[in-house]
Amino acid sequence: MEVMFLKGNKAEGNIAFLLFAFFIAVYLLTASGLNFYHIDAGKLHIEVTRSLIERFDLSVPEGIGMKGADGRYYSWLGIGFALLATPFHLIGKLIGAPESFFFAISSVINQLVGAATVVLIFLFSVRLGYSKRASILVSVLYGLATIAWPLSKQPFDHVVETFFVLLSVYFVYRYISNKKALFILLSGTFLGIAFITRLTSILVVPPLFIMAIVYYLKRHDLRATAWLTIKDILLFSSAFLPFMALNLCYNYYRFGSIFETAYQSIATRTGIDFFSGTPLLTGLSGLLISPGKGFFFYSPVAILFFFGIKSFFKRHFELALCFILIIFSYLFFLSKNLYWHGDWAWGPRYILVITPFLIIPIAELLESDIWVKNNFLKASISSIIVVSFVIQLAAISVDFNKYFVTLRALEKVRFIDVRADGVQPIVELPIETYFTWRNSPLLAQFRFTFEICKGVKDYRYLK
């Protein structure tokens, strides 16, 4: 039995390595430096990392960030992405790499982390008892048939948040199964990294502990459950709180108060209340089913979640509950955000983080007798997968900024433009744009791709 276990681990390790190598190759071959450098988030990540290494500072050049308490400019993003890039930049400094090395390293962080997320989904699925075949399939579906692929070539920090949130959930699941304290410490650490990258990661904490509490209640009385939960909170907090402290210090350094986040400062200066003015149902329908940003249009394969979740609940009740709570937490929180769409970007980038929790339960469907024996169902599922893949292929074929430039420069759509001293202008589409198919980025992307393919032999340069 022990020999079989070791062989199984070796086989899983080999598959994990091959998955990582394959997706690194795919993501790098379909990457685009323009997508990274021409977006403010990309510039900010590069400049914060450069500032840390060259000046042991956190400020950025004037004009690409927002004015801090000392009159200098700072990034409004979390510091996590820049810290991840710092070791690579230090190595570049030590070996005397050219300036282009800094840009190159920053632009591949998302490809590296994105490929690692694919591997983690495979390992998580195997840990849950699914076959290697089903586990490989769900990991490939995540990597090639969801917005994870196009977002891997863009500079936003959602790819990093997604990986570390999923890693945190994975280790809490392992912890409640065998009570190794190291696992909950790792969970707290990884969620801490996610938190200093994107503050929304804090939404994951309640679902994690609800999963643990439900697990204990099924096996212990209330008193034992309370004791075990207190112990878990202390262990988790010992790993997580240092990252929260780091974030508070980062706030103070930039804005003179530990409680002053960048988004609070933006709201104060522009007079915008980010969490009022958008009805919950408007934001929710916008994120899920709108022609402009609907998640299930950008990642149709996620629809299969609804066919697998019932069986997944029966087999992994506590974990399924955690998945559902994470999905709902992000959806309901972000639906009230005035800028729930997260533009300028491809797809509903703010909810990339819920994608693994929608994809992993599909393994249940892929191992069911219905999937194996029902040819009609197999054909239907295969069709959904193909459509999802084609959508991602279109997304990575043309710079998504072309859509916004076309609307603004050629179709003369009047954008909402909010400006204030010391803050980057907020330039967004009118809200009604997201709810009409005529203006859907999905259709526009296919049109752009077709036009490019049609004129592929015409080598004239066009601005």
N, C-alpha and C positions, 0 to 999 in steps of 0.2 A: 504494500500500500504506500509506504514512504517513497519507494522508488518511482511509483506511478505519479505521486504528488510532485516530486522533483522534476520528472519529465514534463508534467503538465505546466509547471512554472517556466521551464526552459522554452517550451513551445510558445507559451504566451509572450515571453520576453522576445523571442524571435519575431513573432507577429507584430508586437508593439514597435520594434525597431524598424521593420519594413514599412509599417503604416507611417511612422514618423518621417522616414526617408522619402516615401512617396509623396506625402503632403507637403513637405518642405520643397520638393522639386516642383510640384504643381503650383504652390503659392508663390514661389520665387519666379517661376517662368511666366506667371500671369500678373506679376506685380508691376507697379508703375511709379517711378520716382515723382512724376508730375502730381499724382494724387496725394503724395505725402507733402511735398514742398509748397503746393499752392493752397493749402488749407491752414488756417491760423493755428489749429491744434498741433499740426506737425511742426510749424516754426517754433511754437512755444516749447514743445518737448526738447527740440534741439538746443534752443537758447538756454533753457534752465540747466540742462546737462552740461553745456559748455561753461556756463557761469559757475557751476559747482566745482568743475575741474580746474578751470583757469584762474578763478578769483576767490574760490571758496565762499561764494555768494549765491544769492537766489534771484537776483534781479535780471530783467531782460531788456533789450534795447527799447527805447521809447517808440511808441506807435504800434507795437504788436501785442501789448498786454494791457493792463489797466493800472492806473496810478495808485500807489500805496500810501501809507501814512507818512512816509518820509519824502514823498514827492517823486520817488523813482517808480519804475514800472515793473510789474510782476505778472506771472501767469495766473489765470483764474482757475486753472486745472489742478488736480491733485498732484502730489509730488511723486507718487508711486512709479509712474512710467519713466520719469527722468532717473530715478534711483536704479531702476532695472537696467537702463542703458549705460549708467556710469561706469561699471566695471569694464565694459567693452571699449568705452572711450578712453579709459585710463590705459588699457593695453595699447590702444592706438597711439597715445601720447608717448608711451615708453619706447615703442618701436619706431617712432618718428614717422607715423603714417601721414599722408597728405590730408588737407582739409576735407576733401571729398569723403574720406573714411568716416568722419563724424556723421555726415548725412547718410551714408550707406548703412551704418550700424543702426541708427535711429529708425530708418525706414524698413528694416527687416525684423524688428522686435515683434510686430504683430504676426508676421509669417511664422516665426519660431514658436510663439505662444499659441497661435492658432493650430499648428500641427500638433503641439503637445496636448491641446484640448481634445483633438480627435483620438489620440492614444489613450487619454484618461477615460473617455467614454467607452472605449473598448475594454479597458481594465475594469471599469465600474460594472459593466454589463456581465463580464465573466465572473466577477465577485458575487453578483446577484444570482449566479447559477445558470445563466443562459449559455447556450453552446457557443463555441468559437465562431461558427458560421454566422449566427444571428448577431453576435457582438461585433464582428467585423462589418456586417451590413449596416447596423445602426450608426457605427462610427463613420463609415463612408457616407451615409446619408447626411449626417451632420456636416461633414467636411465639404461635400460637393453639391448638395441639394438644398442648402439653406443660405441665408444671408451671411453665414459665417465666412463663406468664400470671398465674396466681394468686399466685406469689411476687413478681411485680412490684409488687403492692399491699401487700406486707408489709415490715417494716422490717429484716429480716435482711440480712446482708452477702454472701449467696451470689450475688446478681445481679451485684454489683461484681466479686467474685472470678471469676465465670464469664467476664465480658467481658474482663478483663485477661489471664486465662490463655489464652483463645482468641486474643487479639491477640498475645500472646507467641509462640504456636505459629505463627501466620500469618507473623510477621516472620522467624522462624528458617527457615521453609519458603522464603520469598523470598530470604533470605540465601544458603542453600546453592545456590540456582538461579543467582544472578548475582554472589555474593561482594561485595556492597556492604557495607562495614563498618558503615554507618549502620543497616542493618537488624538486625544482631545487637545493636547498642547499644540500639536501640529495644526489641528483645525482652527484653533484660535489665532495662530500665527498667520496662516494663509488667509483667513478672513481679514486679519489686520492689514495685510498687503493689499487686499482688494479694497479695503476702506480708505487707505491713503491714496489709492488710485481714483476711486469714485465713492463719494459719501453714501450713495444709494445702497451700497453693500450692507449697511447696518440693518436693512430690512430683512436680511437673512437670519439674524440672531433669534427672533421669536420662533420661526419654523424649526430651527435646529433643536431648540430646547423642548418644543412641543413634541417633536419626534422622540426625544429621549424620555420624556415624562410618560407618554403613551406606552412606550416599550416597558418601562418600569411598572406601570399600573397593571399591565397584563400578567406580571410575574411576582409582584410584591404588594404588600398592604400600603396604606397611605403614609404611615410613619416612615417606612423604609424608603418609599419613593421620595419623600421630602428630604430625607438625609442624603440620598444618592444625588438628587438634583442640586442641593446646596454644594455638595462636593464638586460636582461637574461645573457649576457656575464659577467656583473659586479657581479651579484648574484652567478653565477656558479664559477667564478674565486675566489671569496672570500672564497669559500669552498675548491676549488681544489688547489690553489696556495700554501697554507701551506704544503701540501704533496710534491709539487714540491721542495719547499725550504728544506724540510727534506731530500729529495733525494740528493740535491746539497751538503748539509752538510755531508751526508754519503759519497759522492764522495771525499770531501775534507779530511775527517777523514782517509780514506783508502789510497788515492793516491795523496794528497797534492794539488788538484785542484778541484774546484766545477764542472768543465766541463769534468773531466777525469773519464769516466765510466770504469768498469772492462773490458768490451769487447774492448774498445779502447786500454787499456793497453796490453791485450792479443795480439791484432793485431800488436801493435808496437813491442812487444818483439819477436813474432814469425815471423814477416814479412808477415803475412797473411792479405789480404784485404778481409773482410767478404762479401763485396757487389760488388765484381767483379770476373769474372771467371766462373760464372754460367749464361748461356743464360736464358732469362726470360721464354721462352717456355719449356726449360729443367726442370727448377724448378717447373713451373706451372703443367706440365704433370706429373712430379714426385710426387707432392703433391696430385694430383687428381686421376690419373688413372694408375700410375706405379704399377707393381706387388709387388714391395718392400714397397711402402709407400702410394699408392693411397687411398685417403680418402674414395672414394665410394666402394672400396673393403673391407675396414675395417669397414665401417658403411653403408652397402647397403641400409638401410632404408631411408637414406637421399636422395636417388633418387626420393622418393615420393614428395620431395620439388618442383620439376619441374611440377608436376601435380596439385599442389595446389597454386602456387605463382601467377598465373594469376587472380584467384578469390580473393586471398588475397590482391593483388594490387587494385582491384576494391573496396574492402571493407575498406581497411586501407592504402590509398595511401601513406601518409607521412611516416607511420611506415615501410611499405614495402620498400620504398626508402631508409630509414635508414638502414634496415637489409641488403639490397643489397650492399650498400656502405661500410658497415662494412666488409662484406664477401670479396668484391673486395679489400679493403684496406689491409687486412691481406694477402690475396693470392698474390697480386702483390708485396707487400713489402718483404714477406718471400721468394718468388720465386727467388729473386736475391741473397739471402743469400747463401754463399758457402756451409754451412751446413744446408740447408733447411730441410733435413730429420730428424734432431734432434736426431740422434743416440748417445749413445745406449739407445733405448727406444722401446716401443711397439707402432707401428703406427705413423701417422703424428701428434705428440703431439703438435707441435707449433700451429696447427689450431683447437685444441679442442674448442677454444673460439668462433669459427664461428658456432659450432654445434647447439646451441639453436636457432640460427637465420635461420637455415635450417629446424629444426624440428617443430617449432611453426606454420609455415604456413601449415603444413600437416593437422592441425585441420580443415582447409577449405575443404580438400578432404574428411575427415572422416564425415563431416556433409552434404556432397553433395548428391543429389538424385541418382547420378550415383553409388556412393559407396553403398547406401542402396538397390538399385534395380538390379544392374548388378552383377550377381553371378560370372561371369568370372573375372570381375575386382576385386571383393572381394577376390576371390581365389588367384589371382595374387598378390594382396597387402599382403594377409596373408602369402603367400609363401616367399615374400621378408622379411617380419618381422621375420619369423621363421629362415631363413638363417642368418639374422643379429644377432639374439639371439644366435644361435649356434656358430657363429664366436666369440662372446664375451665370451661364455662359454669356448671355447678352449683357449682364451687369458688368462683367469683367472685361468686355470687349471695347467699351467706349467710356471715356471719362465721364462720370456722372455729372460733373459741373457743366457739361455741354447743355444739359436740360435746362438748368437755371439761366445760363447765359442766353440761350435761345428764347426763353420766355421774356427775359428782360430787354434784350437788345433787338430781337427781330419781331416778336409778337407784341411788344410794348405793354406787357402786363405791369400794372402799377404795384410795386412791392411796398410793404410796410417798412418804414425807415425810422428807427428810434436812435437818437444821438444824445450824448451827454459828455461833459468834460471828464477826461481821464478814463473813458470807457470806449472799447471798440464799438463801432456802429452795429446795431442789430437790424439786419436787413432780411425780411422774411416774406414769403408768399402770403397773399390774402387767404384766410381760413377756408373760404368756399372752394378754392382751387383743389383742395385735397379730396373733395367729395364729388368730383365730376370726372367721368372716364375720358372726356376730351383732353383733359390736362394731365392724365396719368403718366408718371415717369416710366412705368412699365411699357406702355405702348410706344412712348417716345424713344425709349432705348432700343426697341426692336426696329423702329423706323431708322434711327441713326445707324444701327448696325447694317441694315439692308443697304442704305445709301453708301456707306463706306465700302461694303463688299461689291456693290455695283460699279463703283468707280475705282476699284483696286488697281487697275492698269493705268490710271491717270495720275501721274506723279507730280502734278502741280501742287505747290505749297499754298495752303489756305490758312489765314489767321482765324 
